[in-house]
Amino acid sequence: MFIHFKKLPIVCLLAALPAQAQEELAFYALPPVFVSSTQTAVLEKDQPFSTTVITAEQIRQSGYTTVRDVLSKLALVNVRTPLDGSRSASVDLRGFGETASANVVFVVDGVKLNDNEGVTPRYGSIPVSSIETIEVIRGGSSVAYGSGASGGVIRITTKKGRGRDGVGGDVFASYGSYDTKELGATLFGGANGFSLVFNGSKEFTNGYRDNSEASRDLGSLALDWQGDVFSAGASFSAEGSKSRFPGSLNRAQFEQNPKQTNSPNDFGSFERNTFRFYGSADYGNWGTGVRVSRRTHEALGSFDFGGGFVFNARSEYEQDQISPYLTFTLPHGAGAHVIRVGYDIEKAALRGFDAGTLESNAIFIEDDWTVNDVLRVNAGSRYERSEQQKASGETRDYSLVAHQLGASWKAAENLTVFSKVARSFRIPNANENGFAGVGTTRVPFLNPQIADEVEVGLKTAMWTGEFSSTLFVMDVENELFFDPTIVDPALFINGLNSNLDELRRKGLELKWNGSLRKDLRMVAAYQYLDAEFRSGSLSGSRVPLVAAHNLKVAAEYDWTSRVSTEAIVNMQSDQRSAANTDLQIPGFGVLDLNWRYRQDSYSVVFQVQNVFDKQYYRTQFGPNGIYPEIGRAFFINLNADF
């Protein structure tokens, strides 16, 4: 069978072929909120370093309607447009490039969204109106979150009734370029400790490019009860989406017309159902609880290769998770230990092109020790044992350990320094093991990826705002990667999933957030990344799809107490293309503008994305594998509370 390379990334996403196709401003002063970045609730002022928290109020005032935009433009995160028409962009926190989505864990209400297959977690269907907080935790976090957290964690907590009496909610509508339209609502009611929350939304777009239409429907219902000691809740959500795939272009086609398509007949669909349950008890100095979830989905991708050959890729997936935990506080001198012990059970089964099952059991312990008013120490360990099985009956066991040790010291009134060492891991997914060679090059199971990271930094007052700086070094062994240099005579394409011996990432992250004057606020974030292979045929080469320099600057000016204008500049340097080529993805700079009008109960936001209609791309798989980013687009968003 001959496979067109330009179609390969999309095929990978839905048909489980090579893993190479796997796949940002906080202006408003708010009181401290509780966050749980270390699996232990702490005040926002005490949150772990290298963590960004976005609140529901910030999301509401921003007017953004997708989690992708919130991450990109509020949390200053690097995201890459999805190739499958979904709203779930690949998020790259520490320079993993084309495998970024497999190295960042998404957690919603304590439940992991990552599947045992090579696709980006489907977080894009979460209505932003339902979100209480989003926490972006950078760096290795496998102690609390297990496999796949070497780059970091995106932790989303949704709103619950919290025992509120009465009825309320919000509705929103959005319309914009390319006939993009969305309607949605969040409704809640509560009495006597009980609350019921409904979320529903419907979206359609013709898309920026030819053959890029997409539609999505979502509905969810959550019932919660909160007492003085005990609380419990259950939720169910259903999602359905249909997308058409415009595919990739070569450079000449991109320069001629980035909207065109070479794949007018390619399309796909996705359906998912999710059930969650939680129960907890809080006795003051100690508490316990459990989280349970079941997730199932079906995916279809249809790809026309010409000559009458149409490849239909179907997959079915189901996953069960159970996570009981115990927390307790032990006073110690001038401070206290907040300790959490948890046990995670996961079972997953993928049926399709690369069938496989995964069963894992893990135990972890974390100690967040407030030594005194100026010193805080966090330590933790995790032991995880997993078994993977292929359709052929072949099995492999993995026994893995993760550790972390961090400390923060308030050296002066306006200066805090911190450091952290961590070991994290990632188990190969079913797709990676399924495409690891045939014949003489066949590897039944790939080895787990191990990452060791050292991180230091500081946070201090500077001028009229706050400045933070983080420096990190990460060494990775057995990195799971699609190596295009491997030639398998039994296949018609080159390249297989493999383990790389050594890889090092070094980075510097700088951020300043403050007010230039009473009515003018600004935030600037810069990231330098040096990610290169240190062994094998790729030794000395940069990791594909990782820009050395990333800069985001945003400024918001208040014309009145209700009207403001915001400008956001996003700049990246050049990147190395994937697929073992010497091609460089050109750097770019893009300007977005937002105009906002806010009343107590409603808001209107007018957005212009890519103001100067810059034609650019940041994803490329070889000479024929360019995926253009969206050109200039206009949107108006309306939101009303009641």
Sequence and secondary structure as in RCSB ss.txt:
>XXXX:A:sequence
MFIHFKKLPIVCLLAALPAQAQEELAFYALPPVFVSSTQTAVLEKDQPFSTTVITAEQIRQSGYTTVRDVLSKLA
LVNVRTPLDGSRSASVDLRGFGETASANVVFVVDGVKLNDNEGVTPRYGSIPVSSIETIEVIRGGSSVAYGSGAS
GGVIRITTKKGRGRDGVGGDVFASYGSYDTKELGATLFGGANGFSLVFNGSKEFTNGYRDNSEASRDLGSLALDW
QGDVFSAGASFSAEGSKSRFPGSLNRAQFEQNPKQTNSPNDFGSFERNTFRFYGSADYGNWGTGVRVSRRTHEAL
GSFDFGGGFVFNARSEYEQDQISPYLTFTLPHGAGAHVIRVGYDIEKAALRGFDAGTLESNAIFIEDDWTVNDVL
RVNAGSRYERSEQQKASGETRDYSLVAHQLGASWKAAENLTVFSKVARSFRIPNANENGFAGVGTTRVPFLNPQI
ADEVEVGLKTAMWTGEFSSTLFVMDVENELFFDPTIVDPALFINGLNSNLDELRRKGLELKWNGSLRKDLRMVAA
YQYLDAEFRSGSLSGSRVPLVAAHNLKVAAEYDWTSRVSTEAIVNMQSDQRSAANTDLQIPGFGVLDLNWRYRQD
SYSVVFQVQNVFDKQYYRTQFGPNGIYPEIGRAFFINLNADF
>XXXX:A:secstr
    GGGHHHHHHHH   GGG      S     EE TTSS EEGGG  SSEEEEEHHHHHHH   SHHHHHHHTS
  EEE  SSS S  EEESSS GGGGGGSEEEEETTEE   SSSS    TTS GGGEEEEEEEES  HHHH TT S
SEEEEEEE   TT  EEEEEEEEEEEGGGEEEEEEEEEEEETTEEEEEEEEEEEE  SSTT  EEEEEEEEEEEE
E SSEEEEEEEEEEEEEEE    B HHHHHH TT  S TT EEEEEEEEEEEEEEEE SSEEEEEEEEEEEEEEE
EEEE STT EEEEEEEEEEEEEEEEEEEEEEETTEEEEEEEEEEEEEEEEESTT EEEEEEEEEEEEEEE SSSE
EEEEEEEEEEEEEEETTS EEEEEEEEEEEEEEEEEETTEEEEEEEEEEEE   HHHHHTS  GGG  SS   EE
EEEEEEEEEEEETTEEEEEEEEEEEEEEEEEEETT   TTSSS  EEEEEEEEEEEEEEEEEEEEEETTEEEEEE
EEEEEEEE SSTTTT B TT  SEEEEEEEEEESSSSEEEEEEEEEE  EE BSS   EE  EEEEEEEEEEE S
SEEEEEEEESTT    EEEEBSTT EEE    EEEEEEEEE 
